[in-house]
């Protein structure tokens, strides 16, 4: 069985659409998302609705957690648009409807899945927290510290926006990277394909794909989204204001 795992869509509808279509063409029978569906992109409603339509199982990312902690009053949210630290999430909260918000509120912190007898733990950051990072430099000892007593056959995560897969101490680590907002200098989106082989160790690979980033940059301006800078989507790098 082949499953597509993705993460960090960040309200980028064209990238999510391309990722889902690519996963289908590659023969994925299921799709699971490791969080950060919204935030910093211009299409929060479209992204949530598409994930709902496709019945994609998702976990809550740190962006969803912070967004849901914001006040629900539109008046109070509009005040936060003037503050740089909260503007992007306030804009997203104002854009979402009740149905999309309920979907986000229902997201679990983790998913414990089984594919053909292979145990899979899906989190956003790491088993420690939704803001803990899992990088390609991860060692077996560091992984064991993050897992604690857990020993899943596959650990799936995102958050770092840096995609990779490694086998460490019997656990296949899969960081999906970012579908909608890469930061590794490659503007193409990323997701992971994992093959579950019925008793044998799972195999995984990272897929990079192009999408029309120019349309995202245009929508940021047209929707007056308090979000990431357009050049971040175009370059695949996080830009500082300095």
Helices and strands as residue ranges (DSSP letters): E 2-6, H 13-25, E 30-33, H 44-53, E 57-58, H 62-69, H 74-80, H 84-95, H 98-105, E 111-115, E 118-122, H 140-147, E 154-157, E 164-168, E 171-175, E 189-195, E 203-209, H 213-222, H 230-235
